[in-house]
Amino acid sequence: MPSPIHSPALRWLFLDLNSFFASVEQQEDERLRGRPIAVVPMMSDATCAIAASFEAKKFGIKTGTNIGDAKRMCPGLVLVQADHGRYVEYHEKIKTEIERHYPIEVVASIDEVGLLLDARHQEEKVALDLARRIKAGLQENVGECITCSVGIAPNRFLAKLASDIQKPDGLTVLRLEDMPEKIAHWKLTDLCGVGRRMEPRLHAAGILTIEDLWNAAPEDLRQVWGGVGGDRFWHELHGEDLGHFASQTRSIGHSHVLAPEFRRPPEAVVVARRLLFKAASRMRREGYRTSLVSLSVRTEDRNRGDADLRLTRPVSDTITLMQTLEQLWPVVMGQVRWARVKKVAVTLLDLESNSTPEQMELFPELNAVSPEETARRDKLSSVMDSLNQRYGRDSIAVGFVPNQVKTFSGTKIAFTRIPDKEEFQE
């Protein structure tokens, strides 16, 4: 008879906002409450839902569902164009409310936060009371439509998993002795860290169910993952708290899927310029400079063009970067034969801190831009940043007419990054 599992302390409380974007829209507009809504990047049947309300989810609509399909699934579906600035505002309100009750240890995404509990709050009754107080505080002080599911467990991984057990508005304690029975009915892909590409590899290793995964040895998962990621997954699944690691910024970029009326090359290049302008401003605000610029386009017929250009020295000014983009654009468009562009992406790579001493040039006379001109461009770029922060984004621009593309190249929230408030003015 196997010895009983010794359950480690309940060290983490993980909070997951339910249908966050859709709930914010319903909070802001009472007419949307109780109705199936899909939050979309643009008002088009060709796009996909980026969020769905509880009511829409009952029809099978979820993040990534094509809107044309979604309308057939739910004829009464209401489309709401995303307002990412509003979601960041609510995100800040939610953090403020949570920290009235307990300090946040980690912000995992726009709608997920984790609390690392001290010894007193690791007692189950105390942890549950804290979770209930946070839930009540969110509804009272942020909005009645703002609900969350909470998981409490020995580590962050299991707490996140516990928050998924009961939705919406759930509260679940997951102890190690509850595993794997409490989630035995789940699919492998229901676990965070097991995606569509990982599932076939697990199947090939004979791991077909959650119970198989639980009973696998660390070396089995190391082989499936192809490295230490498998070891980490095994230890976290079995309740060990390995901590979390701060990420290091290595690139800054923005991409955009264009509405049909902006997909001709003359309009698409304006979007590329706007995205570069935004990335350059954000890079300066975060204190970096770049020495590698990358441009990528994807066409309506699924062809792809990619090109990058390495600079002679790291820079941070918009003028130099915009000149670089003008060199890259005909290269990538030539690769796709100047077809209609569905998506464009601009990325600044090989970032280094502005505080890093700049390497002296061996032959400065060969550089087309003098130190005096470089200083002038840097100062001009900083002035543009200040004006846009003060008077609103696109108050002043380089490479496109201000406000020309404001409606379709704004700041968006990614799964891995929450924009700063300043970014909505860049």
LUMFI-523528 format. One record per residue (C-alpha): residue number from 1; x, y, z. Coordinates in steps of 0.2 Angstrom, whole numbers, always signed. Each point is the difference from the previous one (the first is absolute). Layout:
+------+-------+-------+-------+
: roti :     X :     Y :     Z :
+------+-------+-------+-------+
:  NUM :     X :     Y :     Z :
...
+------+-------+-------+-------+
//
This chain:
+------+-------+-------+-------+
: roti :     X :     Y :     Z :
+------+-------+-------+-------+
:    1 :    +0 :    +0 :    +0 :
:    2 :    +8 :   +17 :    -5 :
:    3 :    +4 :   +12 :   +14 :
:    4 :   -11 :   +15 :    +1 :
:    5 :    +5 :   +16 :    -9 :
:    6 :    +6 :   +13 :   +12 :
:    7 :    -8 :   +16 :    -6 :
:    8 :   +11 :   +16 :    +1 :
:    9 :    -7 :   +16 :    +6 :
:   10 :   -12 :   +10 :   -10 :
:   11 :   +12 :   +14 :    -6 :
:   12 :    -8 :    +7 :   -15 :
:   13 :   -17 :    +9 :    -4 :
:   14 :    -3 :    +2 :   -18 :
:   15 :   -14 :   +12 :    -7 :
:   16 :    -6 :    -2 :   -18 :
:   17 :   -13 :   +14 :    -5 :
:   18 :   -15 :    -8 :   -10 :
:   19 :    -2 :    +5 :   -18 :
:   20 :    +9 :   +15 :    +4 :
:   21 :    -2 :   +11 :   -15 :
:   22 :   -18 :    -5 :    -3 :
:   23 :    -4 :    +3 :   +19 :
:   24 :    +8 :   +18 :    -1 :
:   25 :   -11 :    +4 :   -15 :
:   26 :   -15 :    -6 :    +9 :
:   27 :    +5 :   +10 :   +15 :
:   28 :    +1 :   +15 :   -10 :
:   29 :   -16 :    -2 :   -10 :
:   30 :   -15 :    -7 :    +9 :
:   31 :    -8 :    -4 :   -16 :
:   32 :   +13 :   -13 :    -3 :
:   33 :    -4 :    -9 :   +16 :
:   34 :    -8 :   -17 :    -1 :
:   35 :    +3 :    +0 :   -19 :
:   36 :   +12 :   -11 :   -10 :
:   37 :   +15 :   +11 :    -6 :
:   38 :   +16 :    -2 :    -9 :
:   39 :   +14 :   +12 :    +2 :
:   40 :    +9 :    +3 :   -17 :
:   41 :   +15 :    +9 :    -7 :
:   42 :   -10 :    +7 :   -14 :
:   43 :   -18 :    +0 :    -5 :
:   44 :    +1 :   -14 :   -14 :
:   45 :    -6 :   -17 :    -2 :
:   46 :   +17 :    -5 :    -6 :
:   47 :    +8 :    +3 :   +17 :
:   48 :    +0 :   -11 :   +16 :
:   49 :    -6 :    +3 :   +17 :
:   50 :   +13 :    +5 :   +13 :
:   51 :   -13 :    -2 :   +14 :
:   52 :   -17 :    -7 :    +3 :
:   53 :   -13 :    +3 :   +14 :
:   54 :    -7 :   -14 :   +10 :
:   55 :   -16 :    +1 :   -10 :
:   56 :   +10 :    -2 :   -16 :
:   57 :   +10 :   -15 :    +6 :
:   58 :   -16 :   -10 :    +3 :
:   59 :    -1 :    +0 :   -19 :
:   60 :   +18 :    -7 :    -2 :
:   61 :    +8 :   +17 :    -4 :
:   62 :   +17 :    +3 :    +7 :
:   63 :   +16 :    +9 :    -3 :
:   64 :    +6 :    -3 :   -18 :
:   65 :   -18 :    -4 :    -7 :
:   66 :    -2 :    +7 :   -17 :
:   67 :   -14 :   +14 :    +1 :
:   68 :    -9 :    -7 :   -15 :
:   69 :    -1 :   -17 :    +8 :
:   70 :    -5 :    +8 :   +17 :
:   71 :   -15 :    +9 :    -8 :
:   72 :    -6 :   -16 :    -7 :
:   73 :    +2 :    -9 :   +17 :
:   74 :    -8 :   +15 :    +9 :
:   75 :   -12 :   +10 :   -12 :
:   76 :    -2 :   +13 :   +15 :
:   77 :   +18 :    +3 :    +2 :
:   78 :    +5 :   +18 :    +4 :
:   79 :   +18 :    +6 :    -6 :
:   80 :    +9 :   +13 :   +10 :
:   81 :   +16 :    +7 :    -6 :
:   82 :   +15 :    -2 :   +12 :
:   83 :    +5 :   +15 :   +11 :
:   84 :   +17 :    -5 :    +6 :
:   85 :    +3 :   +16 :   +10 :
:   86 :   -16 :    -3 :   +10 :
:   87 :    +6 :   -18 :    +4 :
:   88 :   +16 :    +6 :    +7 :
:   89 :    -9 :   +13 :   +10 :
:   90 :   -11 :   -14 :    +8 :
:   91 :   +16 :   -10 :    +2 :
:   92 :    +7 :   +14 :   +11 :
:   93 :   -16 :    +2 :   +10 :
:   94 :    +0 :   -19 :    +3 :
:   95 :   +18 :    +0 :    +6 :
:   96 :    -4 :   +14 :   +12 :
:   97 :   -15 :    -9 :    +7 :
:   98 :   +10 :   -16 :    +2 :
:   99 :   +14 :    +8 :    +9 :
:  100 :   -12 :    +8 :   +12 :
:  101 :    -2 :   -18 :    +7 :
:  102 :   +18 :    -8 :    -4 :
:  103 :   +15 :    +4 :   -10 :
:  104 :    +2 :    -6 :   -18 :
:  105 :   +15 :   -11 :    -3 :
:  106 :    -1 :    -2 :   -19 :
:  107 :   -11 :    +7 :   -14 :
:  108 :    -1 :   -15 :   -12 :
:  109 :   -11 :    +9 :   -13 :
:  110 :   -13 :   +14 :    -2 :
:  111 :   -13 :   -11 :    +9 :
:  112 :   +11 :   -11 :   +11 :
:  113 :    +9 :    +4 :   +16 :
:  114 :    +9 :   -11 :   +14 :
:  115 :    +2 :    +3 :   +18 :
:  116 :   +14 :    -9 :   +10 :
:  117 :    -8 :    -3 :   +17 :
:  118 :    +9 :    +2 :   +17 :
:  119 :    -1 :   -13 :   +13 :
:  120 :   -17 :    +6 :    +8 :
:  121 :    -9 :    +1 :   -17 :
:  122 :    +6 :   -18 :    -4 :
:  123 :   -13 :    -7 :   +12 :
:  124 :   -14 :    -5 :   -11 :
:  125 :   -14 :    +9 :    +9 :
:  126 :   +10 :   +16 :    +0 :
:  127 :    +4 :    -1 :   -19 :
:  128 :   -18 :    -3 :    -4 :
:  129 :    -5 :   +15 :   +10 :
:  130 :   +13 :   +10 :    -9 :
:  131 :    -7 :    -6 :   -17 :
:  132 :   -18 :    +4 :    +4 :
:  133 :    +5 :   +17 :    +6 :
:  134 :    +9 :    +4 :   -16 :
:  135 :   -15 :    -6 :   -10 :
:  136 :   -12 :   +10 :    +9 :
:  137 :   +11 :   +15 :    -1 :
:  138 :    +2 :    -1 :   -19 :
:  139 :   -19 :    +0 :    -2 :
:  140 :    -3 :   +14 :   +12 :
:  141 :   +14 :   +11 :    -5 :
:  142 :    +4 :    -4 :   -18 :
:  143 :   -16 :    -6 :    -7 :
:  144 :   -14 :   -13 :    +2 :
:  145 :    +4 :    -8 :   -17 :
:  146 :   +18 :    -3 :    +6 :
:  147 :    +2 :   -18 :    +6 :
:  148 :   +14 :   -11 :    +2 :
:  149 :    +5 :   -18 :    +3 :
:  150 :   +12 :    -3 :   +14 :
:  151 :   +12 :   -15 :    +3 :
:  152 :   +10 :    -4 :   +16 :
:  153 :   +14 :   -13 :    -1 :
:  154 :   +18 :    -4 :    +6 :
:  155 :    +8 :    +9 :   -15 :
:  156 :    -5 :   +12 :   -14 :
:  157 :    -2 :   -13 :   -13 :
:  158 :   -13 :   -10 :   +10 :
:  159 :    -9 :   +16 :    +6 :
:  160 :    -2 :    +5 :   -19 :
:  161 :    -6 :   -17 :    -3 :
:  162 :   -12 :    +1 :   +14 :
:  163 :    -7 :   +16 :    -6 :
:  164 :    -6 :    -9 :   -16 :
:  165 :    -9 :   -13 :    +9 :
:  166 :   -16 :   +10 :    +4 :
:  167 :    -5 :   +14 :   -12 :
:  168 :    -7 :   +13 :    +1 :
:  169 :    +2 :    +7 :   +17 :
:  170 :    +8 :   -15 :    +7 :
:  171 :   +10 :    -3 :   +16 :
:  172 :   +10 :   -16 :    +1 :
:  173 :   +13 :    -7 :   +12 :
:  174 :   +11 :   -13 :    -8 :
:  175 :   +11 :   -10 :   +12 :
:  176 :   +13 :   -12 :    -6 :
:  177 :   -10 :   -15 :    +6 :
:  178 :   -14 :    +5 :   -11 :
:  179 :   +11 :    -3 :   -15 :
:  180 :    -2 :    -7 :   -13 :
:  181 :   -18 :    -5 :    +4 :
:  182 :    -7 :   +17 :    +0 :
:  183 :    +5 :    +4 :   -18 :
:  184 :    +0 :   -18 :    -7 :
:  185 :   -14 :    +4 :   -12 :
:  186 :   +10 :   +14 :    -8 :
:  187 :    +8 :    -1 :   -17 :
:  188 :   +19 :    +1 :    +0 :
:  189 :    -2 :   +17 :    -9 :
:  190 :   -10 :    +7 :   +14 :
:  191 :   +16 :    +1 :   +10 :
:  192 :   +10 :   +16 :    -2 :
:  193 :   +16 :    -4 :    -9 :
:  194 :    -7 :   -14 :   -10 :
:  195 :    -5 :    +7 :   -17 :
:  196 :    -5 :    -8 :   -17 :
:  197 :   +18 :    -3 :    -5 :
:  198 :    +4 :    -8 :   +17 :
:  199 :   -15 :   -12 :    +0 :
:  200 :    +6 :   -11 :   -14 :
:  201 :   +17 :    -2 :    +8 :
:  202 :    -8 :    -5 :   +16 :
:  203 :   -10 :   -13 :    -9 :
:  204 :   +15 :    -7 :    -9 :
:  205 :    +8 :    -3 :   +17 :
:  206 :   -15 :    -9 :    +6 :
:  207 :    -8 :   +14 :   +10 :
:  208 :   -18 :    +1 :    -5 :
:  209 :    -9 :    +6 :   +16 :
:  210 :    +3 :   +11 :   +15 :
:  211 :    +3 :   -15 :   +11 :
:  212 :   +13 :    -6 :   -13 :
:  213 :    +8 :   +17 :    +2 :
:  214 :    +0 :    +0 :   +19 :
:  215 :    +8 :   -17 :    +1 :
:  216 :   +14 :    +4 :   -13 :
:  217 :   +17 :    +1 :    +6 :
:  218 :   +10 :   +17 :    -1 :
:  219 :   +12 :    -8 :   -13 :
:  220 :   -15 :    -4 :   -10 :
:  221 :    -6 :   +18 :    -1 :
:  222 :   +17 :    +6 :    -3 :
:  223 :    +1 :   -11 :   -15 :
:  224 :   -17 :    +6 :    -7 :
:  225 :    +4 :   +18 :    +3 :
:  226 :   +18 :    -2 :    -7 :
:  227 :    +8 :    +8 :   +15 :
:  228 :    -2 :    +7 :   +18 :
:  229 :   -17 :    +7 :    -4 :
:  230 :    -7 :   -18 :    +3 :
:  231 :    +9 :    -1 :   +17 :
:  232 :    -8 :   +17 :    +5 :
:  233 :   -17 :    -5 :    -6 :
:  234 :    +1 :   -17 :   +10 :
:  235 :    +6 :    +9 :   +16 :
:  236 :   -14 :   +13 :    -1 :
:  237 :   -13 :   -13 :    -4 :
:  238 :    +5 :    -9 :   +16 :
:  239 :    -2 :   +16 :   +11 :
:  240 :   +18 :    +6 :    +1 :
:  241 :    +2 :   +19 :    +0 :
:  242 :   +14 :    +4 :   -12 :
:  243 :    -3 :   +19 :    +0 :
:  244 :    -2 :   +11 :   -15 :
:  245 :   +13 :    +9 :   -10 :
:  246 :    +1 :   +18 :    -6 :
:  247 :    +0 :    +2 :   -19 :
:  248 :   +13 :   +10 :    -9 :
:  249 :    -5 :   +11 :   -14 :
:  250 :    +8 :    -5 :   -16 :
:  251 :   -11 :    +7 :   -13 :
:  252 :   -14 :   +13 :    -2 :
:  253 :   -12 :    -1 :   -14 :
:  254 :   -18 :    +2 :    -6 :
:  255 :   -11 :    -9 :   -13 :
:  256 :   -17 :    +3 :    -7 :
:  257 :   -13 :    -9 :   -10 :
:  258 :    -6 :   +12 :   -13 :
:  259 :   -18 :    +4 :    -4 :
:  260 :    -4 :    -4 :   -18 :
:  261 :    +0 :   +18 :    -5 :
:  262 :   +18 :    +3 :    +6 :
:  263 :    +8 :   -16 :    -9 :
:  264 :    +6 :    +8 :   -16 :
:  265 :   +19 :    +3 :    +1 :
:  266 :    -1 :   +20 :    +1 :
:  267 :   -12 :    -1 :   +15 :
:  268 :    +9 :   -15 :    +8 :
:  269 :   +17 :    +9 :    +0 :
:  270 :    -8 :   +14 :   +10 :
:  271 :    -5 :   -13 :   +13 :
:  272 :   +18 :    -6 :    +1 :
:  273 :    +6 :   +18 :    +2 :
:  274 :   -12 :    +2 :   +14 :
:  275 :    +5 :   -16 :    +9 :
:  276 :   +18 :    +5 :    -1 :
:  277 :    -3 :   +17 :    +7 :
:  278 :    -9 :    -8 :   +14 :
:  279 :   +13 :   -13 :    +3 :
:  280 :   +14 :   +13 :    +0 :
:  281 :    -9 :   +11 :   +13 :
:  282 :    -3 :   -15 :   +11 :
:  283 :   +18 :    -5 :    -1 :
:  284 :    +7 :   +17 :    +5 :
:  285 :   -12 :    +1 :   +15 :
:  286 :    +6 :   -17 :    +6 :
:  287 :   +18 :    +6 :    -2 :
:  288 :    +7 :   -10 :   -15 :
:  289 :    +7 :    +2 :   -17 :
:  290 :    +1 :   -13 :   -14 :
:  291 :   +12 :    -6 :   -13 :
:  292 :   -12 :   -11 :   -10 :
:  293 :   -16 :    +4 :    -9 :
:  294 :   -12 :   -14 :    -6 :
:  295 :   -15 :    +2 :   -12 :
:  296 :   -12 :   -14 :    -4 :
:  297 :   -16 :    +0 :   -10 :
:  298 :   -13 :   -14 :    -3 :
:  299 :   -12 :    +2 :   -16 :
:  300 :   -18 :    -5 :    -2 :
:  301 :    +6 :   -15 :   -10 :
:  302 :   +11 :    -6 :   +14 :
:  303 :   +17 :    +4 :    -7 :
:  304 :   +13 :    +8 :   +11 :
:  305 :   +13 :   +13 :    -2 :
:  306 :   +14 :    +2 :   +13 :
:  307 :   +16 :   +11 :    +1 :
:  308 :   +11 :    +8 :   +13 :
:  309 :   +14 :   +13 :    +0 :
:  310 :   +14 :    +2 :   +12 :
:  311 :    +5 :   +17 :    +4 :
:  312 :   +18 :    +6 :    +1 :
:  313 :    -2 :    +5 :   +18 :
:  314 :   -15 :    -1 :   +13 :
:  315 :   -12 :   +14 :    -2 :
:  316 :   -16 :    +6 :    +8 :
:  317 :    -6 :   +14 :   -11 :
:  318 :   -16 :    -1 :   -10 :
:  319 :    +8 :    +8 :   -16 :
:  320 :   +14 :   -13 :    -2 :
:  321 :   -12 :   -14 :    +3 :
:  322 :   -13 :    +7 :   -12 :
:  323 :   +14 :    +1 :   -14 :
:  324 :    +4 :   -18 :    +4 :
:  325 :   -18 :    -5 :    -2 :
:  326 :    -1 :    +9 :   -17 :
:  327 :   +14 :   -12 :    -6 :
:  328 :    -8 :   -15 :    +7 :
:  329 :   -17 :    +3 :    -8 :
:  330 :    +4 :    -3 :   -18 :
:  331 :   +10 :   -16 :    +5 :
:  332 :   -15 :    -8 :    +8 :
:  333 :   -13 :    +5 :   -12 :
:  334 :   +11 :    -6 :   -14 :
:  335 :    +0 :   -17 :    +8 :
:  336 :   -19 :    +0 :    +0 :
:  337 :    -2 :    +8 :   -17 :
:  338 :    -8 :   +16 :    +7 :
:  339 :   -16 :   -10 :    +4 :
:  340 :   -13 :    +6 :   +13 :
:  341 :    +7 :    +0 :   +18 :
:  342 :   -11 :    -9 :   +13 :
:  343 :   +13 :    +2 :   +15 :
:  344 :   +15 :   +11 :    +3 :
:  345 :   +13 :    -1 :   +14 :
:  346 :   +14 :   +11 :    +5 :
:  347 :   +13 :    -6 :   +13 :
:  348 :   +15 :    +9 :    +8 :
:  349 :   +13 :   -13 :    +5 :
:  350 :   +17 :    -2 :    +8 :
:  351 :    -5 :   +13 :   +13 :
:  352 :   +12 :    +7 :   +12 :
:  353 :    -2 :   +12 :   +14 :
:  354 :    +3 :   +19 :    -3 :
:  355 :   +12 :    -1 :   +15 :
:  356 :   +11 :   -12 :    -9 :
:  357 :   +16 :    +9 :    -6 :
:  358 :    -1 :    +2 :   -18 :
:  359 :   +15 :    -8 :    -9 :
:  360 :   +11 :   +13 :    -9 :
:  361 :    +0 :    -1 :   -19 :
:  362 :   +17 :    -4 :    -8 :
:  363 :    -3 :   +10 :   -15 :
:  364 :   -14 :   +13 :    +5 :
:  365 :    +3 :    +9 :   -17 :
:  366 :    -8 :   -14 :    -9 :
:  367 :   -16 :    +2 :   +10 :
:  368 :   -13 :    +9 :   -10 :
:  369 :    -8 :    +8 :   +16 :
:  370 :   +12 :   +12 :   +10 :
:  371 :    -1 :    +0 :   +19 :
:  372 :    -7 :   +17 :    -1 :
:  373 :   -14 :    -6 :   -11 :
:  374 :    -3 :   -16 :   +11 :
:  375 :    -2 :   +11 :   +15 :
:  376 :   -12 :   +11 :    -9 :
:  377 :   -11 :   -15 :    -6 :
:  378 :    +0 :    -7 :   +18 :
:  379 :    -6 :   +17 :    +7 :
:  380 :   -13 :    +2 :   -13 :
:  381 :    -7 :   -17 :    +3 :
:  382 :    -1 :    +3 :   +19 :
:  383 :    -9 :   +16 :    -4 :
:  384 :   -13 :    -9 :   -10 :
:  385 :    -2 :   -13 :   +14 :
:  386 :    -4 :   +14 :   +12 :
:  387 :   -12 :    +9 :   -11 :
:  388 :   -10 :   -16 :    -4 :
:  389 :    +0 :    -4 :   +19 :
:  390 :    -7 :   +17 :    +4 :
:  391 :   -12 :    +3 :   -15 :
:  392 :    -4 :   -18 :    -5 :
:  393 :    +7 :   -13 :   -12 :
:  394 :    +3 :    +6 :   -18 :
:  395 :    +0 :   +18 :    +5 :
:  396 :   +17 :    +0 :    -9 :
:  397 :    +7 :   -13 :   -11 :
:  398 :   +14 :    -5 :   -12 :
:  399 :    -4 :   -10 :   -16 :
:  400 :   -19 :    +1 :    +0 :
:  401 :   -13 :   +14 :    +2 :
:  402 :    -6 :    +1 :   +19 :
:  403 :   -16 :    -9 :    +3 :
:  404 :    +1 :    -8 :   -17 :
:  405 :    +1 :   -17 :    +7 :
:  406 :    -6 :    +3 :   +18 :
:  407 :   -15 :   -10 :    -2 :
:  408 :    +8 :   -17 :    -4 :
:  409 :   +18 :    +0 :    +8 :
:  410 :    -4 :    +3 :   +18 :
:  411 :    +7 :    -8 :   +15 :
:  412 :    -5 :   -18 :    +3 :
:  413 :    +2 :   -12 :   +15 :
:  414 :   +10 :   -16 :    -4 :
:  415 :    -2 :   -16 :   +11 :
:  416 :   +18 :    +3 :    +6 :
:  417 :    +1 :   +19 :    +2 :
:  418 :   -11 :   +13 :    +8 :
:  419 :    +3 :   +18 :    -8 :
:  420 :    +4 :   +14 :   +11 :
:  421 :   -12 :   +15 :    +0 :
:  422 :   +13 :   +10 :    -9 :
:  423 :    -1 :   -12 :   -15 :
:  424 :   -17 :    +5 :    -4 :
:  425 :    +7 :   +18 :    -5 :
:  426 :   +14 :    -8 :   -11 :
+------+-------+-------+-------+
//
